[in-house]
Amino acid sequence: MNVPDDLSSAKALKFVVLLGLVSLLADATYESARSISGPFLALLGASGAIVGLVAGFGELIGYGLRLASGYIAEKTGKYWGITIFGYAVNLLAVPALALAGSWEIAASLLVLERVGKAIRTPARDVMLSHATSRMGRGWGFGLHEAMDQIGAVLGPVIVAVILYYKNGYHAAFGWLLVPALLTLSVLVAARFLYPRPRDFEFNIPALERKGFPRSYWIYLIAVCLVAAGFADFPLIAFHLKKISAASDSSIPVLYAIAMGVDALAALIFGRLFDRKGLPVLAAAFLASAFFAPLAFGRTFPFAVAGMALWGIGMGAQESIMRAAIANMVPPDKRGSAYGIFNATFGIVWFLGSALMGLLYDISLPALIFFSVIVQLCAVPLLLRLRNEGRSG
């Protein structure tokens, strides 16, 4: 009978939506902070190189620690405990920025926020991978990402309004304590409603003792090329403020535009991924690779267009990029698979962000050239894999 599967599919959808609500509220917290962290660091006396280094180091820690947290989650099976602890660190570091009086303190808190995200992400993604086996990996992760980005749109808009009326970064960070506490409340409720997400897994493959498939490593190389050339938003925001192409209150609005595109792209690409496989990801990265000439331009309209392309890339990274891993690797290895994947991705992102921060102070055209070319190199590798990682 199909009734049990249908019931499980409905519960799986509810679980994905509930975690999507958690991510919506979480993004309203920390993405708001990211939308103004570049100008905030500049206000506190940081240079372009420092902004790029802080952003890149934050991503290095935020991704590198996922190797350990993914391994620990896989070995202990404490997916919920690790997820809740990580979210607490991730979110509470943000309103603490309201107390920062120097760029060194602000930078430390921004890095701590990334540490929290590193702790909770592999465990959460494994739980999501179980539920999405019932509804299509691309669609499930895409739906989660779309809800995630609703928060990423609303948060920066709220911060923009606060800056417009109060004209103070510290007040904006202080208000973010509200969504942070709401996030943790919903997360704890989800833990009691769905204590065993592993039960959602559909058609569990036999446990394999050998290493990951070859396609996993080729895929890892491809997405790391994208990471190397994908400038983090704080550096873009720093550029726009430095050349006076955008006001303090309009910079978070630009970020909100990118997050809105991110949400729409995640839904569209998620559906297409379940049907066509990795060529869909290649197409997304082909389009987003050209954000740099626009985002690092000298006019606000160009910045809007550049952030739209940047949002397409983020939507692909946060949805179908994760979905492909779930399809390539069996359930009992996914903690380590996500950990290795994210750690390597983060190291490359750090190196690329640090390099682009240095290039910004030396030659803006060189930064743009590096960003575009490195990302384009990922496209043929993804096309080589064709339908690897496609939902079955």
C-alpha positions, 0 to 999 in steps of 0.5 A: 500500500502507498498510504504509509509512504504518502503519510511519511511524505506529508510529514517530511514536507512539514519537517522541511517547512519547519526547518525552513522557518527556523532558517527564515528567522535565523537569516533575518538575524545573521544575514542582516548583520552580514549586509552591513558588516562591511560598512560597519568595519569601515566605520570602525577603521578597517581597510579594504584588505582587512574587510576581505580578510575578515570575511574570508577568514570567517568563511574559512572557520565557518566551513573548515570546522564543518569537517569536525562537526560533521564527523562528530555528528556522524559518530555520535548521532547527536544531530539535534543537540549539535544543531541547537548548540550551533544555532545558539552560538551562531545567532547570539553573536550577532546582537552582541555586535551592538557592544563592539567599539573597535573593528577587532572586537567586531571582527571577532564576533563576526567570526564567532557567528560563522563558528556557530554556523559551522557547528550546526550546518552538517548535522542540520543538512543530514536531517534535511537529506533524510526528509528530502528523500521523500520529495525530491532532493532538489525541490526539498533543499530548494524549498528550504533555501527559498524560505531561508532567503525570505528571512535574508530579504526581510532582515536587511530591509528591517536593518535599512529602515532602522539605519534610515531613522536612527542612523546607527549601526549599534542600534540595528545590531541590538534589535536583532536579538528579537529574531535570534530568540524566536529562532531558538524557540522554533528550533527547540519545538521542532526537536520535540515534534520530530526527534528522529528525522532518520526515519524519513529516509526512503529506499536506504542503500546498503552501507558501503565501507569504501570511500566516496565515489569519484564523481564526489571528488570531481564535483568538489573541485568544480564547486571549489573553483566557484568558491575561489572567485565568488566575492563575499558581500562585505567586500562588495558593500565596502566598495560601494560605500568607498566610491559613494555609489550607495548610501548606508541605508541602500546597501542592505537593500541591495543585499535584500535584492540578492537574497530575493533572487536567491530564493526564487533561483533556489526553487526554480533550479531545485525543480530543474535539478531533480529532472536534469541533474548537474547541468542545471548547476553548471548553467546557474554558475555560468550566469552568476560568474559575471556578477563582478564587472557589475557589482564592482562597477561605479553606478548603483544600477550596475550594482543592482544587476550585479547583485541579482547575478550574485543572488543566482549563484548563492541560490544554486550554492545553498540548494542544489549544491547540497542536494547533489551531495545527498544523492552521491553519498549514502546516509551513513556517510553524509555527515563526513561527506558534508563535513569534508565538502564544506571544509574544503569549500571554506578553505578555498573561499578564504583563499579567494576572498583574501586574494580578492581583498588584496587585489581590490587595494591593488587593481580592481580590474585584476579582481574582476578578471580573477573572479570571472575566469576562475568561476567559469572554469567550474562549468566544464567539470560540472558538464562532464559529470552530466547526470551524476547526483540527479534525483532518482 
